[in-house]
Amino acid sequence: MNQKPKTTKKPSDDDIEIGGDVADSFIIQGDGNVINVIETKNSSGPPKKKPNPKNKTNIAIIVALIGLAGTIGAALIGAYGKGNSAALSPTPVTVTAIVFTETNAPTPVLADAVSPDAPTSTPIPGTDTPVPTFTSTSIPIVAIGQDWIAGCISSLWRPYPSNVPTVERGDGCWREPVHAFSAENGDLDFLSERGSGPAEIYGLFAPLPESGTVTFTVRLRDLNNADLWMGIFPQPDVASQGLLMTILNGNVNRRSIVQKDPFTYETIQGTVVLDQGNGFSISFTFTTLSARSRVNPSVFITNQVSIPSAQKWLFLGYKGLRGSYRIEGTFLNFELK
């Protein structure tokens, strides 16, 4: 019986070829991309009944599924089965770059990490913003003798006793009053009073040059149970051995000026009773070895008192006696030369 010759079609990479009639068994061959189903006939046995076309369709579907699975498996083996072969490329994702700006100072490089030929330096730790501070060199110094004219008690003056509180004014002067003392119109005014208590001494010490003369005038308005003190001392301390001149308490219109021993407070010598008038004028002349005092105009001159100290101190103040007291007055016409 003549049959039409079968047209042979070259299989492509996407075709699945099944050759001949399906017999008792078949073999599936493939190289990863093409799967061929090859019929195996039983040459020795009797011819088999022709299969139902529906069976062929079912077999074709199964073979197609097997082929699809083989294609996917081959693709996965090609992608991951080779040792150093590149993996499947992931889907690209756009990434926005985040840039961090360093606000702190860079970490100092350790000495071990720097070339031995490079200069080395010790890192300095960061500090807070410095706050300006005033020092003694930044504050102008108001000279003794020029301060009262400027309405100032120069910070060169040291209050006595030392526990008297003082506050810098910021221009080389003490904030006033310094205890009982205030500078005004070229004068140094003082006013102090107390209800009761033991004897007490208050005043101001000013440093003097090695030698010279200091002259001033004192006007008294009240000297009730208090003595005015003026003197030269080797230290800013009335207990040091120095030259002490006093105007004793009483009627301010007529007073004597008396030299006293600072330790015993005994009278050494003094003037006769003097009219105050426009004030009492006092001078102190001093050298590196001694000092002496004069009541002007040459009314009275003390003997020289030994004070072997290159640095000497002028004291202006008062002694409030036991009980209640009141003292008021002014130092003026101050001159140091």
C-alpha positions as semicolon CSV with decimal commas, in nm:
position;residue;x (nm);y (nm);z (nm)
1;M;0,000;0,000;0,000
2;N;0,136;0,331;-0,111
3;Q;0,169;0,612;0,151
4;K;0,233;0,976;0,098
5;P;0,588;1,061;0,162
6;K;0,629;1,253;0,489
7;T;0,763;1,601;0,467
8;T;1,076;1,641;0,677
9;K;1,108;1,966;0,869
10;K;1,436;2,077;1,019
11;P;1,389;2,114;1,388
12;S;1,448;2,451;1,536
13;D;1,566;2,540;1,885
14;D;1,207;2,586;1,997
15;D;1,061;2,263;1,844
16;I;0,991;1,933;2,016
17;E;1,020;1,643;1,774
18;I;0,845;1,309;1,816
19;G;0,927;1,064;1,535
20;G;0,711;0,778;1,408
21;D;0,429;0,600;1,576
22;V;0,427;0,554;1,944
23;A;0,511;0,192;2,022
24;D;0,550;-0,003;2,334
25;S;0,823;0,228;2,461
26;F;1,001;0,553;2,373
27;I;1,323;0,726;2,460
28;I;1,355;1,098;2,538
29;Q;1,684;1,257;2,435
30;G;1,781;1,618;2,475
31;D;2,080;1,855;2,490
32;G;1,918;2,114;2,718
33;N;1,745;2,310;2,446
34;V;1,589;2,034;2,219
35;I;1,419;1,719;2,342
36;N;1,363;1,433;2,091
37;V;1,127;1,145;2,156
38;I;1,245;0,835;1,963
39;E;1,016;0,538;1,914
40;T;1,149;0,197;1,991
41;K;0,968;-0,081;1,797
42;N;0,948;-0,438;1,896
43;S;1,080;-0,605;1,581
44;S;1,030;-0,952;1,707
45;G;0,676;-0,923;1,831
46;P;0,354;-0,900;1,642
47;P;0,228;-0,565;1,528
48;K;0,046;-0,368;1,793
49;K;-0,291;-0,207;1,775
50;K;-0,283;0,145;1,641
51;P;-0,302;0,386;1,931
52;N;-0,588;0,623;1,991
53;P;-0,519;0,982;1,867
54;K;-0,620;1,117;2,211
55;N;-0,335;0,922;2,360
56;K;-0,095;1,092;2,124
57;T;-0,224;1,432;2,231
58;N;-0,179;1,348;2,599
59;I;0,169;1,220;2,538
60;A;0,255;1,536;2,343
61;I;0,142;1,753;2,634
62;I;0,348;1,550;2,881
63;V;0,648;1,567;2,655
64;A;0,606;1,942;2,614
65;L;0,594;1,991;2,991
66;I;0,901;1,773;3,034
67;G;1,076;1,977;2,767
68;L;0,984;2,307;2,937
69;A;1,112;2,176;3,268
70;G;1,431;2,065;3,101
71;T;1,479;2,407;2,941
72;I;1,437;2,586;3,275
73;G;1,667;2,337;3,448
74;A;1,929;2,380;3,180
75;A;1,910;2,757;3,219
76;L;1,955;2,733;3,596
77;I;2,244;2,490;3,563
78;G;2,409;2,726;3,315
79;A;2,367;3,016;3,549
80;Y;2,470;2,857;3,880
81;G;2,627;2,524;3,802
82;K;2,959;2,646;3,675
83;G;3,216;2,726;3,935
84;N;3,320;3,084;3,847
85;S;3,049;3,159;3,594
86;A;2,867;3,490;3,648
87;A;2,536;3,469;3,832
88;L;2,217;3,599;3,690
89;S;2,223;3,976;3,683
90;P;1,983;4,120;3,938
91;T;1,734;4,380;3,841
92;P;1,914;4,714;3,861
93;V;1,795;4,943;4,144
94;T;1,860;5,314;4,141
95;V;2,037;5,421;4,464
96;T;2,052;5,782;4,576
97;A;2,395;5,865;4,715
98;I;2,397;6,006;5,071
99;V;2,692;6,229;5,146
100;F;2,787;6,291;5,510
101;T;2,961;6,620;5,582
102;E;3,208;6,595;5,869
103;T;3,155;6,871;6,120
104;N;3,409;6,765;6,379
105;A;3,780;6,810;6,349
106;P;3,954;6,513;6,182
107;T;4,106;6,255;6,412
108;P;4,478;6,328;6,466
109;V;4,713;6,085;6,296
110;L;4,908;5,870;6,539
111;A;5,283;5,903;6,535
112;D;5,324;5,538;6,426
113;A;5,125;5,601;6,110
114;V;5,333;5,899;6,001
115;S;5,642;5,871;5,793
116;P;5,958;5,894;6,005
117;D;6,080;6,176;5,780
118;A;5,769;6,385;5,837
119;P;5,765;6,643;6,120
120;T;5,562;6,540;6,422
121;S;5,352;6,746;6,657
122;T;5,133;6,677;6,958
123;P;4,762;6,707;6,875
124;I;4,588;6,984;7,067
125;P;4,239;6,893;7,188
126;G;3,961;7,122;7,086
127;T;3,843;7,372;7,339
128;D;3,540;7,588;7,383
129;T;3,543;7,943;7,258
130;P;3,763;8,135;7,504
131;V;3,592;8,398;7,715
132;P;3,796;8,722;7,747
133;T;3,920;8,789;8,101
134;F;4,080;9,097;8,247
135;T;4,422;9,068;8,404
136;S;4,635;9,315;8,590
137;T;4,823;9,394;8,268
138;S;4,503;9,483;8,079
139;I;4,376;9,725;8,348
140;P;4,537;10,071;8,350
141;I;4,725;10,152;8,671
142;V;4,626;10,485;8,824
143;A;4,923;10,633;9,003
144;I;4,904;10,733;9,369
145;G;4,855;11,109;9,373
146;Q;4,675;11,112;9,037
147;D;4,381;10,900;9,144
148;W;4,195;11,145;9,370
149;I;4,207;11,408;9,096
150;A;4,032;11,159;8,867
151;G;3,771;11,079;9,134
152;C;3,930;10,739;9,193
153;I;4,079;10,538;9,476
154;S;4,359;10,359;9,292
155;S;4,367;9,982;9,328
156;L;4,726;10,035;9,447
157;W;4,580;10,137;9,781
158;R;4,537;9,842;10,018
159;P;4,255;9,859;10,272
160;Y;4,332;9,785;10,634
161;P;4,250;9,546;10,784
162;S;4,290;9,311;10,489
163;N;3,944;9,160;10,532
164;V;3,777;9,483;10,420
165;P;3,590;9,386;10,100
166;T;3,698;9,553;9,775
167;V;3,560;9,536;9,420
168;E;3,751;9,640;9,106
169;R;3,575;9,911;8,907
170;G;3,743;9,797;8,585
171;D;3,957;10,109;8,530
172;G;4,230;10,054;8,789
173;C;4,017;10,193;9,075
174;W;3,826;10,042;9,363
175;R;3,450;10,066;9,363
176;E;3,356;10,317;9,633
177;P;3,321;10,349;9,916
178;V;3,614;10,142;10,039
179;H;3,483;10,099;10,393
180;A;3,454;10,467;10,504
181;F;3,657;10,626;10,217
182;S;3,546;10,788;9,890
183;A;3,734;11,001;9,634
184;E;3,568;11,312;9,493
185;N;3,682;11,645;9,345
186;G;4,049;11,565;9,408
187;D;3,984;11,480;9,774
188;L;3,960;11,163;9,983
189;D;3,656;11,190;10,210
190;F;3,595;10,969;10,512
191;L;3,299;10,919;10,743
192;S;3,249;10,646;11,000
193;E;3,044;10,608;11,314
194;R;2,945;10,329;11,551
195;G;2,711;10,286;11,846
196;S;2,935;10,073;12,070
197;G;3,215;9,819;12,063
198;P;3,586;9,770;12,126
199;A;3,863;9,986;11,981
200;E;3,922;9,935;11,607
201;I;4,154;10,067;11,336
202;Y;4,063;10,124;10,968
203;G;4,249;10,291;10,685
204;L;4,432;10,267;10,352
205;F;4,795;10,178;10,273
206;A;4,971;10,312;9,962
207;P;5,310;10,187;9,834
208;L;5,587;10,450;9,825
209;P;5,909;10,477;9,623
210;E;6,243;10,410;9,792
211;S;6,283;10,776;9,882
212;G;6,088;11,100;9,851
213;T;5,841;11,328;10,024
214;V;5,463;11,305;10,050
215;T;5,258;11,607;10,160
216;F;4,883;11,647;10,218
217;T;4,629;11,852;10,413
218;V;4,359;11,719;10,644
219;R;4,037;11,902;10,734
220;L;3,835;11,764;11,023
221;R;3,460;11,810;11,078
222;D;3,405;11,561;11,355
223;L;3,649;11,381;11,588
224;N;3,430;11,231;11,858
225;N;3,603;10,952;12,057
226;A;3,826;10,872;11,756
227;D;4,188;10,958;11,669
228;L;4,312;11,037;11,319
229;W;4,618;10,829;11,213
230;M;4,889;10,914;10,958
231;G;5,225;10,739;10,923
232;I;5,503;10,554;10,735
233;F;5,543;10,178;10,787
234;P;5,776;9,910;10,649
235;Q;5,477;9,682;10,576
236;P;5,104;9,739;10,511
237;D;5,041;9,669;10,878
238;V;5,006;9,919;11,162
239;A;5,163;9,662;11,397
240;S;5,498;9,695;11,213
241;Q;5,751;9,937;11,362
242;G;5,704;10,270;11,184
243;L;5,651;10,644;11,229
244;L;5,299;10,728;11,352
245;M;5,148;11,080;11,373
246;T;4,804;11,138;11,527
247;I;4,544;11,407;11,583
248;L;4,371;11,311;11,905
249;N;3,994;11,327;11,956
250;G;3,835;11,648;12,070
251;N;3,741;11,991;11,939
252;V;3,839;11,996;11,568
253;N;3,897;12,372;11,562
254;R;4,199;12,355;11,791
255;R;4,406;12,037;11,801
256;S;4,760;11,914;11,874
257;I;4,948;11,679;11,636
258;V;5,123;11,407;11,834
259;Q;5,379;11,137;11,754
260;K;5,276;10,801;11,906
261;D;5,445;10,464;11,948
262;P;5,251;10,219;11,724
263;F;5,293;9,931;11,975
264;T;5,231;10,097;12,313
265;Y;5,038;10,400;12,187
266;E;5,241;10,615;12,423
267;T;5,304;10,978;12,328
268;I;5,659;11,046;12,212
269;Q;5,636;11,418;12,130
270;G;5,393;11,665;11,973
271;T;5,296;12,016;11,890
272;V;5,122;12,276;12,093
273;V;4,753;12,331;12,029
274;L;4,706;12,459;11,674
275;D;4,418;12,629;11,500
276;Q;4,286;12,418;11,219
277;G;4,200;12,706;10,988
278;N;4,183;12,558;10,632
279;G;4,335;12,237;10,759
280;F;4,647;12,082;10,904
281;S;4,935;12,035;10,660
282;I;5,156;11,727;10,719
283;S;5,469;11,604;10,535
284;F;5,669;11,278;10,552
285;T;6,021;11,254;10,416
286;F;6,169;10,903;10,378
287;T;6,479;10,722;10,255
288;T;6,572;10,355;10,232
289;L;6,681;10,363;10,599
290;S;6,457;10,609;10,785
291;A;6,163;10,852;10,787
292;R;6,066;11,174;10,963
293;S;5,759;11,400;10,978
294;R;5,699;11,773;10,964
295;V;5,398;11,985;11,055
296;N;5,393;12,270;10,806
297;P;5,506;12,538;10,783
298;S;5,797;12,409;10,989
299;V;5,587;12,419;11,302
300;F;5,721;12,089;11,424
301;I;5,971;11,828;11,299
302;T;6,013;11,483;11,446
303;N;6,337;11,298;11,493
304;Q;6,435;11,043;11,231
305;V;6,282;10,701;11,287
306;S;6,479;10,398;11,167
307;I;6,286;10,205;10,903
308;P;6,546;9,997;10,715
309;S;6,324;9,890;10,425
310;A;6,344;9,986;10,059
311;Q;5,966;9,943;10,029
312;K;5,763;10,165;10,260
313;W;5,391;10,228;10,295
314;L;5,191;10,545;10,368
315;F;4,895;10,496;10,602
316;L;4,589;10,724;10,625
317;G;4,315;10,617;10,864
318;Y;4,173;10,635;11,213
319;K;4,136;10,456;11,544
320;G;3,785;10,435;11,686
321;L;3,809;10,416;12,062
322;R;3,608;10,188;12,291
323;G;3,238;10,263;12,296
324;S;3,060;10,480;12,041
325;Y;3,250;10,714;11,807
326;R;3,211;10,934;11,501
327;I;3,479;11,068;11,268
328;E;3,441;11,279;10,953
329;G;3,689;11,471;10,741
330;T;3,881;11,507;10,414
331;F;4,239;11,453;10,289
332;L;4,333;11,693;10,009
333;N;4,624;11,866;9,832
334;F;4,800;11,529;9,801
335;E;5,148;11,547;9,648
336;L;5,413;11,275;9,613
337;K;5,759;11,364;9,480
